[in-house]
Amino acid sequence: MNDLDEQLSALAMVEAPGGLDGLEQRVLGAIAERRFAARMAGYVAAGALTIGVASAMLPPRQAVAAPIDPVSGLSPLAPSALLLE
């Protein structure tokens, strides 16, 4: 065990690399960003659900089809009429 104690003592005397400065703050900042992003995703999902439920409650409007007269050629869906728009 004496060898292990010597190695740990030598390791304790070595200075930590400069890249470790501020590591704790960077990690905690990243955790806070992820929590914020997850919270915002929850708000967006709740908003989308609310809009979906509210739009499903609205009564549908009656669809009105345009009259088609294939004989007279005045159909609003005729190619010549579609090209004019």
PyMOL commands that set and color helices and strands:
alter all, ss='L'
color gray80, all
select helices_A, chain A and resi 2-13+18-20+23-57+79-84
alter helices_A, ss='H'
color red, helices_A
deselect
rebuild
show_as cartoon
